[in-house]
Every structure is written in structure tokens, then in C-alpha cells.
Amino acid sequence: MSILVKPYVGLNVPQESTIDDLLLNLLPSHGLGFLVGEPGVGKSFLALKLCASLATKTPFIHASHALMQENSMTGLSTGSYATLYLAGEREGKLPHRQRALIKSLEEEYGLTGYSEGLPIITCAIRYHSSSDLETSLIYFTKKEREYLESKGHKLRLIIVDTLQSALNVPSENGNSEIQYTMNNLRDFADKLGCFILVITHPAQTHGKSGTYSQKGVPRGASVMRGTADLIWHMEKVGNSGMHRLTVTKGSEGYSEGNSFYFSLRNYGGSAALVPVESPPDKKYESKDADNETLTLKDIGVLKAMEIAFTENGYAQPLYEDLGLQTVERGDVYTTLKRLHIEEAKRLSEKPIKNSAIGNRIKRGLERLLEVGLISSETSEDNETIYYPVEPWNKMESLMKHKFPTVNFAKVSFI
């Protein structure tokens, strides 16, 4: 355990803010969130950077970002906060990374006097049940909160790194088991008055060019995205040496749709993430990178999927409290074929062959999965079922965040 005694107050941030955020406009004061990303993209480094920003009131994002231009306090801590870091893997590396992080703060902001470290309590934890985890949390938080608060730090953030290694969940894809676990975590966050950030891996889908990660979609049961207050997606940006953090889900006022860039820099045998000024050039983007494009035919497949849900009555309940339902590819095909014939007749055009409609649905579903607008699971009878990542009444807002240049009014079934 290491305690930072002297928080950095060089920035114009009040010692105790009445604003109901931990990081202004980025991290709410309580709730449940996910940090999603492939192994090796820097999720743990980002989590430590978040811990440091909360404790020292140093910027979490770069000062040149548009959000900082609108409000210079965006991304700054509203108090002097401590973190309980539950490490299910690589806990032995955390002390080295903390020292590198302190070194980065010294170089970036001229901070000194950090020999006692940062207010980050680390705890190795593996394969607990969610009830066991709550028992551990109660023990650690009760014991350490008093000590932290005597040093001027309130325990307001708990990080679980990672969900897969820290919790003993019978099935990642089982909605009932995952929902029970998520409810336990959320209840504890409410009791403690803190935010719990769970580090996890993204869902995978198979596209025509290989396997893709679904941006901002946690791996496992569909209820995970629905129960989250906040989802951050972390990824490397081609061969640029930069890392991109995108807010793929956030309630109003929490910067949904914005991306922030970081660079991993070496400091004394380890490394730390630091915010960087500008997005990378397009030349750095890899061929498999999400190019933020969506065709009108892809949107047509999504619209057919919605109609299959809402008008044709094909949908089966997935998780009623979240307003999510599933549909099979055959149901989407039947709906799109009808819509295509109706539009072709209206435009006096010849309908395309059934095989072409099938190919369009295959490509469209792959693309919608790749960009994180829909997700999929395997049903009990071994059929692939699809569902939107948000209820339909929220999908248009989500799509506008992801694809601001696409005109969703011009849906094409032809």
C-alpha cells in the first residue's frame, strides 16, 4: 500500500467540489462502467492513469482537446480521491507501473514529493464469486477508508482487472449469472458511494476479412452493456504508437462519442500513458481499423431488422428490463425481401435475386457487428440470434454519434 500525502493543486480546481462527478464530464461519482479492449492495448496503464488523475488533479485528457476548449475543467478530478485496485492478473507489475506513472507526473507537470506513492490500494483477487467479492470489498474498504481519509483521500473508485480473471462466473454468456454479478457490483457501488470500473475484453464477430472485435461491446452476456452507466473502448491506432480511448456509452453529459489519444512512454524500466495532443494521421490506420463508414444498404439491413422486431412480431425476449429482443437471420431475410420488392415496385425497378438479398444481409450483419451497433449470441438450439446493443428508441442517437456524416433518413432497400 502506498499513500500520496500531498495532492497536486496547481490547477484551478476546488479542494472539494460540489459537482456530482469524479472526473468532470467524463466519470460520474457512482455507478458501474466497463473499460473494454483487446489484450495488450494498454487498459491497465489507462486505469492507473485514471487513478493518478483522480488523486492529483492532473489532466486526464490533453489540454488541446475540444472538450477542454469548451470547459477547461473537463477531465479534471473534483476532489482528492483514492482507488482500490483489484488485480486478477499481473498484480506484480503494478508497483513498477506506479513508479513510472509518478515519474511521468514529475516530468509532465513538475510535481515532486511523491516518494510515498499514489493513493492506490492494490489487492490480488482471483476467481471469487460475486458474493465473495462483495465480502472482500467490505473488508478492504472498511479497513483502508479510515486510513485514506485520515490522509485526506476519499475512496471513490474501485477497479476490477479483469472481469474474466477476478470473478468466478459459471458462464460469460449466461444472462442470469452475469446479471446477478452486475447487480451485486452496482449495489455495492451505491452503498459505498463510489464508481466501479470493470476491465474486460470485447465481444468478437467473424467478418468476411477475418475476426473482428466489436467496439465498445463487452465480451459475454448481452445484459452487460445494458447495465453499464459508462463504457470506454481502448485500442491501438495502427502503427502510430498511440492508443485511442472512445466513450461508446455514457449518459447525457459524459462525452459519448468522443475519442481521446494517449502515448505509452518509458520511465525507469516501466511505462506510463500520457495524453497526447492530436489524433493520428490516417496513414497510421491499419487495414482492419474501423473506418467509421456505413453504407445505406447496411442501414437498410438494420432497418429491416428493426421492422422484423417491431412489426412482424418475429422477436423473442432477450432481457425485458433492458428492452432488448433477439431475431434470427431468416426473419431479417423475410422482412428485407418484402421491403425490397415494395421499393422496387414503387421505383419501377426489377427486383434482385433472392441470393443477392441473402448476400446483402450477410455483409450487412457482419458490418453492423463490426461497428458495434448490433451483437449476436448462439441460442439453445444452436442458431445465431441478433439484437441491437441499445433499445430501438435509442439507436438513432447512438448511430449519429458513431457516424455523424451519414444521412439515416435515406435508407436503401434496393
C-alpha positions in Angstrom: 0.0 0.0 0.0 1.2 3.5 -0.8 -0.3 6.8 0.1 0.1 10.2 -1.5 0.1 12.8 1.2 0.3 16.0 -0.8 -2.2 16.2 -3.7 -1.3 18.4 -6.7 -3.4 21.6 -6.5 -1.6 23.7 -9.1 -4.7 23.6 -11.4 -7.7 25.8 -10.7 -9.8 23.0 -9.2 -11.6 23.4 -5.9 -10.3 21.2 -3.0 -13.8 19.8 -2.5 -16.2 20.3 -5.4 -20.0 20.0 -5.1 -20.2 18.8 -8.7 -21.5 15.2 -8.8 -18.6 13.8 -10.9 -15.3 12.3 -10.2 -13.8 13.5 -13.4 -15.8 16.4 -14.7 -17.9 15.4 -17.7 -16.1 12.1 -18.0 -16.6 9.9 -14.9 -19.7 10.0 -12.8 -19.5 9.9 -9.0 -21.1 6.5 -8.7 -22.3 3.6 -10.8 -20.9 0.8 -12.9 -18.7 1.0 -16.1 -16.6 -1.1 -18.4 -13.2 -0.5 -19.9 -13.2 -2.7 -23.0 -10.2 -3.7 -25.1 -8.1 -6.4 -26.6 -5.2 -7.8 -24.5 -2.1 -5.6 -24.8 -3.8 -2.4 -25.8 -3.0 -0.6 -22.5 -6.1 -1.0 -20.4 -4.3 -1.4 -17.1 -2.0 1.5 -18.0 -5.0 3.6 -18.6 -6.7 2.5 -15.4 -3.6 3.6 -13.5 -3.5 7.0 -15.3 -7.2 7.4 -14.2 -6.2 6.7 -10.6 -3.4 9.3 -10.8 -5.7 11.9 -12.3 -8.3 11.4 -9.5 -5.7 11.7 -6.8 -3.5 14.5 -8.1 -6.0 16.6 -10.1 -3.7 16.4 -13.1 -5.5 16.4 -16.5 -6.8 13.0 -17.8 -7.1 14.3 -21.4 -4.9 16.6 -23.3 -5.5 20.4 -22.9 -5.9 20.8 -26.7 -9.0 18.6 -26.9 -12.2 20.3 -28.0 -13.9 19.4 -24.7 -11.1 21.2 -22.8 -11.6 24.2 -25.0 -15.3 24.3 -24.2 -14.7 23.8 -20.5 -11.1 24.0 -19.1 -12.1 21.7 -16.1 -13.3 18.8 -18.3 -11.4 15.7 -17.3 -10.1 17.1 -14.0 -10.8 15.5 -10.7 -13.3 17.2 -8.5 -11.6 16.1 -5.3 -8.7 14.2 -3.9 -9.7 10.6 -4.5 -8.2 7.2 -3.8 -8.6 3.9 -5.6 -9.0 0.2 -4.6 -7.4 -1.8 -7.5 -8.4 -5.4 -7.5 -5.9 -7.2 -9.7 -6.9 -10.6 -11.1 -3.7 -10.8 -13.1 -0.2 -9.2 -13.4 -0.5 -7.6 -9.9 3.3 -7.9 -9.5 3.8 -5.3 -12.3 1.6 -2.6 -10.7 4.2 -1.2 -8.3 6.7 -0.7 -11.2 4.0 0.9 -13.2 3.1 3.2 -10.3 6.7 4.4 -10.1 6.7 5.1 -13.8 3.5 7.0 -13.5 4.9 9.1 -10.7 8.0 9.8 -12.9 5.7 10.9 -15.7 3.8 13.3 -13.4 7.1 14.8 -12.3 8.2 15.3 -15.9 4.9 16.5 -17.3 3.8 18.7 -14.5 6.9 19.3 -12.4 5.4 17.5 -9.4 7.7 16.5 -6.6 7.4 14.9 -3.1 5.8 11.6 -4.3 8.2 9.2 -2.5 5.2 7.7 -0.6 3.5 7.0 -3.9 -0.1 7.3 -5.0 -3.3 6.5 -3.0 -3.9 3.2 -4.9 -4.5 0.2 -2.7 -3.8 -3.0 -4.7 -5.2 -6.4 -3.9 -4.7 -9.7 -5.7 -8.0 -11.3 -6.3 -8.8 -14.4 -8.4 -11.9 -16.4 -9.2 -14.2 -15.1 -6.5 -18.0 -15.4 -6.7 -19.7 -12.1 -6.8 -20.9 -12.6 -3.1 -17.3 -13.4 -2.1 -16.1 -10.3 -4.0 -18.5 -8.2 -2.0 -17.3 -9.7 1.2 -13.7 -8.8 0.2 -14.7 -5.3 -0.8 -16.4 -4.7 2.5 -13.3 -5.9 4.4 -10.8 -3.8 2.4 -12.9 -0.7 2.2 -13.7 -0.6 5.8 -10.1 -1.1 6.8 -8.5 1.2 4.4 -11.1 4.0 4.0 -10.3 5.3 7.5 -6.6 5.4 6.9 -7.1 7.0 3.5 -9.5 9.6 4.8 -7.0 10.4 7.6 -4.6 11.4 4.9 -7.2 13.5 3.0 -8.3 11.0 0.4 -11.7 9.6 -0.1 -12.1 6.1 -1.6 -14.3 6.7 -4.6 -13.1 4.3 -7.4 -12.8 0.5 -7.5 -11.2 -1.1 -10.4 -11.7 -4.8 -11.2 -8.9 -6.0 -13.5 -10.1 -8.1 -15.3 -13.7 -9.5 -15.1 -12.6 -12.8 -16.6 -9.8 -13.4 -14.1 -11.3 -11.9 -11.0 -14.7 -13.4 -10.9 -15.8 -17.0 -11.0 -18.8 -16.7 -13.3 -20.2 -20.1 -14.5 -20.9 -18.7 -18.0 -19.9 -15.4 -19.5 -22.8 -15.8 -21.9 -25.4 -16.6 -19.3 -27.6 -13.5 -18.8 -28.9 -14.7 -15.4 -25.4 -15.3 -13.9 -23.9 -12.1 -15.3 -26.9 -10.1 -14.3 -26.6 -11.4 -10.7 -22.9 -10.4 -10.7 -23.5 -7.0 -12.2 -26.4 -6.3 -9.8 -24.1 -7.1 -6.8 -21.4 -4.8 -8.1 -23.9 -2.0 -8.7 -25.5 -2.4 -5.3 -22.1 -2.2 -3.7 -21.1 0.9 -5.7 -24.3 2.5 -4.4 -23.7 1.5 -0.8 -20.2 2.8 -0.9 -20.9 5.9 -3.0 -18.2 5.1 -5.5 -17.8 4.1 -9.1 -16.7 0.6 -10.1 -14.8 0.3 -13.4 -14.5 -3.3 -14.7 -11.8 -4.1 -17.2 -12.8 -6.7 -19.7 -12.3 -8.0 -23.3 -14.5 -7.1 -26.3 -17.0 -9.4 -28.0 -15.8 -11.0 -31.2 -17.5 -11.4 -34.6 -16.5 -13.1 -37.8 -16.5 -10.9 -40.9 -15.5 -11.5 -44.5 -11.9 -10.4 -43.8 -11.5 -12.4 -40.5 -12.4 -12.0 -36.9 -13.2 -8.5 -35.5 -13.6 -7.0 -32.1 -17.0 -5.3 -31.5 -16.2 -1.8 -30.5 -17.5 -0.9 -27.1 -19.3 -4.3 -26.6 -18.1 -6.3 -23.5 -17.5 -9.9 -24.1 -20.2 -12.1 -22.7 -23.9 -11.8 -22.0 -25.9 -9.0 -23.6 -27.0 -7.6 -20.3 -23.5 -6.3 -19.6 -23.8 -3.4 -22.0 -27.4 -2.7 -20.9 -26.5 -2.5 -17.2 -23.5 -0.2 -17.7 -23.6 3.5 -17.0 -20.4 4.1 -18.9 -18.4 2.1 -21.5 -14.9 3.1 -22.6 -13.3 1.3 -25.6 -9.4 1.2 -25.7 -7.5 0.3 -28.9 -4.1 0.8 -30.5 -4.1 3.1 -33.5 -2.4 1.2 -36.3 1.4 1.5 -36.2 1.3 5.1 -34.8 2.4 4.1 -31.3 -0.7 5.8 -30.0 -3.7 4.5 -28.1 -7.3 5.7 -28.6 -9.9 5.8 -25.8 -13.5 6.2 -27.1 -16.6 6.8 -25.0 -19.0 4.3 -26.6 -21.7 4.6 -24.0 -22.3 7.4 -21.5 -25.4 9.1 -20.1 -26.1 12.7 -21.1 -23.1 15.0 -20.3 -20.5 12.2 -20.2 -18.8 12.8 -23.6 -20.3 9.9 -25.5 -18.9 9.6 -29.0 -15.6 11.4 -28.1 -12.2 9.9 -28.5 -9.0 10.7 -26.6 -5.4 9.8 -27.5 -2.5 8.6 -25.4 1.1 7.6 -25.8 2.8 4.9 -23.8 6.2 6.3 -22.7 9.1 4.6 -20.9 10.1 5.8 -17.4 12.8 4.0 -15.5 12.2 0.4 -16.5 8.4 0.5 -16.9 6.0 2.7 -18.8 3.0 5.1 -18.3 0.3 6.5 -20.5 0.3 10.3 -21.1 -2.3 12.2 -23.0 -1.2 13.5 -26.5 -2.3 16.5 -28.5 -3.7 15.5 -31.8 -5.3 12.4 -33.5 -3.0 10.3 -35.6 -2.8 10.8 -39.4 -4.9 8.5 -41.5 -1.7 6.8 -42.8 -1.3 5.2 -39.4 -4.7 3.4 -39.5 -4.4 -0.3 -40.0 -6.4 -2.0 -42.8 -8.6 -3.7 -40.2 -9.3 -0.4 -38.3 -12.9 0.8 -38.0 -13.1 3.4 -40.8 -16.3 4.9 -39.4 -18.2 4.3 -42.6 -21.6 2.7 -43.0 -23.4 2.2 -46.4 -27.1 3.0 -46.9 -27.5 -0.7 -47.7 -26.1 -1.6 -44.3 -28.6 0.8 -42.8 -31.3 -1.0 -44.8 -30.4 -4.3 -43.2 -30.6 -2.6 -39.8 -34.0 -1.1 -40.6 -35.2 -4.5 -41.8 -34.0 -5.9 -38.5 -36.0 -3.3 -36.6 -39.1 -3.9 -38.6 -38.8 -7.7 -38.0 -38.7 -6.8 -34.3 -41.5 -4.2 -34.2 -43.9 -5.0 -37.0 -43.6 -8.7 -37.9 -43.5 -10.0 -34.4 -40.6 -12.3 -35.0 -38.6 -11.1 -32.0 -38.1 -13.2 -28.8 -37.5 -11.5 -25.5 -33.8 -11.4 -24.5 -33.9 -9.3 -21.4 -37.1 -7.5 -21.0 -36.0 -4.9 -18.4 -33.5 -3.6 -21.0 -36.0 -3.6 -23.9 -33.7 -5.9 -25.9 -35.0 -8.7 -28.1 -33.4 -11.2 -30.5 -34.2 -12.1 -34.1 -32.8 -14.8 -36.4 -31.2 -14.1 -39.8 -34.1 -15.8 -41.6 -36.5 -13.3 -40.1 -34.4 -10.4 -41.3 -34.2 -12.0 -44.7 -38.0 -12.4 -45.0 -38.5 -8.7 -43.9 -35.8 -7.3 -46.2 -37.1 -9.2 -49.2 -40.6 -7.8 -48.7 -39.3 -4.3 -48.3 -37.0 -4.7 -51.3 -39.9 -5.8 -53.5 -42.1 -3.0 -52.3 -39.4 -0.4 -53.0 -38.5 -1.9 -56.4 -42.2 -1.8 -57.4 -42.5 1.8 -56.3 -39.4 2.8 -58.3 -40.4 0.7 -61.3 -37.2 -1.4 -61.0 -36.7 -5.1 -61.3 -36.2 -6.9 -58.0 -32.8 -8.6 -57.5 -32.5 -12.3 -57.0 -33.1 -14.0 -53.6 -29.4 -15.0 -53.4 -28.4 -11.3 -53.8 -30.7 -10.4 -50.8 -29.1 -13.2 -48.8 -25.6 -11.9 -49.6 -26.6 -8.3 -48.7 -27.9 -9.5 -45.3 -24.7 -11.5 -44.7 -22.5 -8.5 -45.5 -24.8 -6.0 -43.6 -25.0 -8.1 -40.4 -21.2 -8.5 -40.5 -20.7 -4.8 -40.8 -23.2 -3.9 -38.2 -21.4 -6.3 -35.8 -18.0 -4.8 -36.7 -19.1 -1.3 -35.8 -20.8 -2.3 -32.6 -24.4 -1.4 -33.5 -25.7 -5.0 -33.0 -24.5 -8.1 -31.2 -25.1 -11.8 -31.5 -25.4 -14.9 -29.4 -25.9 -18.6 -30.0 -29.4 -19.8 -29.0 -30.2 -23.0 -27.1 -31.0 -24.7 -30.4 -27.6 -23.6 -31.9 -29.0 -20.8 -34.0 -27.3 -17.4 -34.3 -29.5 -14.7 -33.0 -29.0 -10.9 -33.3 -30.1 -7.9 -31.3 -29.3 -4.2 -31.1 -26.9 -3.0 -28.5 -29.4 -0.4 -27.4 -33.2 -0.4 -27.4 -34.5 0.8 -30.8 -35.7 4.2 -29.4 -32.0 4.9 -28.6 -30.4 3.5 -31.7 -30.7 6.6 -33.8 -28.8 8.7 -31.3 -26.1 6.0 -31.0 -25.7 5.9 -34.8 -25.4 9.6 -35.1 -22.6 9.6 -32.5 -20.8 6.9 -34.4 -21.4 8.1 -38.0 -22.1 11.9 -37.9 -21.8 12.2 -41.7 -24.3 9.5 -42.7 -27.9 10.5 -43.5 -30.0 7.9 -41.9 -33.2 9.3 -43.5 -32.0 7.8 -46.8 -32.5 4.1 -46.1 -32.0 1.9 -49.2 -33.7 -1.5 -49.7 -32.7 -1.6 -53.4 
